[in-house]
Amino acid sequence: MDFGFTDEQNLLRESVRRLMQKHAPPEYVRQHDRERTYPEELFQACAAAGLLALPFPEDYGGAGGSLLDMTIVAEEIARVSADLVMAYTGNIFCGLNLLRKGTEEQKRCWLPKLFAGEIKFSISMSEPDAGSDIGAMRTTAVRDGNEWIINGQKIWASMAGAKNNVINLYVKTDPGAHYRQGLSLFLVDSDAPGLTLRKLDMLGRRATGTYELTFDRVRVPPDRLVGGENKGWDVVMSGLQVERATSSAGNVGAAQGVVDLAVQYAKERKQFGRAIGANQAIAHMLADMATEVEAARTLMWRAAWLASNGHDALREISMAKLFTSETYVKVANLGMQVFGAFGYCAEFDMERHYRDARAATIAAGTSQIQRNLIANLMGLKLQ
Ligand SMILES: Cc1cc2nc3c(=O)[nH]c(=O)nc-3n(C[C@H](O)[C@H](O)[C@H](O)COP(=O)(O)OP(=O)(O)OC[C@H]3O[C@@H](n4cnc5c(N)ncnc54)[C@H](O)[C@@H]3O)c2cc1C
């Protein structure tokens, strides 16, 4: 058994850490959270450093990296902010779906622009009445001559309002069919005529932002259909393991960020003439937090390693998504206890972690849905 990383991977981790120190110092993160503005400079710095091209084949201008490499990047960015990491991973999931399911023309058209930071990709599936139950989706695309016309409403679309964003939009193209046979994926510019965006007032993840989208006869040319008509579910499934492995890595990185902050604070904060970390109650709390994060990391790495090496890792990836997200929520809660009132104050980073963490067990498949999946794979037939 080898738990080590290659020299290149250690170098990658170190370079992302340095990039974050330079382009996302604490005041940058706080400002974008406070002002609810997209971290455009950080996104451009990631593009310039070649991180957006990392897991793509060299044939398309990529760096030929693996899923494991992506988890390293996601962990390091999230260590600084669970919100900002979305600006990296969200783009990459969509780009990898295009790589797997797009036509040669689509790949040659979109991927270089993504790698150069000229465009962004966000994903939009959820609707007011279709959250965990994707089959309840009602937004449709209907053929009109050579084009498609989209009508309907989407919600919770992360990053949809970022500059030069292209929404990876899942809609019904055969409303009568089961969703596995009736969904299609379209690439829709976020400034397309007939599309209205409304930024939602969310508890956390305020820099990347979450949007409601209304489509009123939005026209889309045929070359924006990815993966073929009614093949949207195949696209979703092809990217599911990568999406959940990378979001698990983000949860681990963010949880580690919480532990780092809490340990440092426990050493510095003095009450009753001694550091609060000299109290066993606090020291044990920190030891438990560090242990949970280490367990979450090991689960995530094994799942990512399995998927990276071509094994079906649905079970391990679902377990990693479940455990890492719950770990982030748990340690953010304890981290606030270590910080006392300073943790409850928006001038300190623990408060942001507490808010950002809460989305982790909801977005990208809730904890309950992960448990359903795991139980199903154990042969339990849930109703
Ligand atoms: C910050 C944030 C960002 C997001 N970004 C995006 C995005 O970019 N694009 C996008 O398309 N969506 C996005 N989402 C939406 C996310 O995917 C949904 O919130 C998620 O799928 C759950 O749907 P829901 O919120 O409607 O909850 P519901 O599905 O209504 O569930 C409510 C509760 O019931 C439980 N539940 C539902 N069904 C079952 C079941 N069968 N068994 C057991 N329990 C069940 C759930 O676990 C949950 O606890 C985002 C959400 C958040 C919070």
The ligand as a Gaussian input file, in Angstrom:
#p B3LYP/6-31G(d) Opt

LIG

0 1
 C      -25.092000      26.572000      -1.985000
 C      -25.800000      25.701000      -2.977000
 C      -25.342000      25.679000      -4.280000
 C      -26.000000      24.896000      -5.239000
 N      -25.558000      24.926000      -6.522000
 C      -26.259000      24.279000      -7.484000
 C      -25.888000      24.403000      -8.859000
 O      -24.877000      25.041000      -9.196000
 N      -26.676000      23.825000      -9.791000
 C      -27.775000      23.097000      -9.469000
 O      -28.440000      22.567000     -10.359000
 N      -28.158000      22.955000      -8.159000
 C      -27.414000      23.537000      -7.177000
 N      -27.802000      23.409000      -5.857000
 C      -29.015000      22.680000      -5.548000
 C      -28.781000      21.328000      -4.912000
 O      -28.335000      20.413000      -5.869000
 C      -30.117000      20.921000      -4.262000
 O      -30.314000      21.793000      -3.171000
 C      -30.123000      19.484000      -3.806000
 O      -30.151000      18.609000      -4.904000
 C      -31.330000      19.190000      -2.926000
 O      -32.516000      19.645000      -3.470000
 P      -33.502000      20.570000      -2.600000
 O      -32.701000      21.630000      -1.980000
 O      -34.646000      20.929000      -3.451000
 O      -34.000000      19.637000      -1.432000
 P      -35.138000      18.513000      -1.502000
 O      -34.835000      17.554000      -2.574000
 O      -36.457000      19.156000      -1.469000
 O      -34.897000      17.789000      -0.109000
 C      -35.283000      18.345000       1.136000
 C      -34.865000      17.364000       2.238000
 O      -35.505000      16.086000       2.015000
 C      -34.520000      15.090000       1.862000
 N      -34.935000      14.130000       0.852000
 C      -35.425000      14.367000      -0.396000
 N      -35.663000      13.233000      -1.043000
 C      -35.324000      12.232000      -0.193000
 C      -35.313000      10.811000      -0.286000
 N      -35.707000      10.184000      -1.387000
 N      -34.865000      10.103000       0.769000
 C      -34.440000      10.736000       1.895000
 N      -34.421000      12.072000       2.048000
 C      -34.861000      12.808000       1.010000
 C      -33.237000      15.819000       1.441000
 O      -32.075000      15.094000       1.748000
 C      -33.368000      17.101000       2.232000
 O      -32.922000      16.888000       3.547000
 C      -27.138000      24.126000      -4.873000
 C      -27.564000      24.142000      -3.542000
 C      -26.899000      24.903000      -2.596000
 C      -27.388000      24.905000      -1.181000

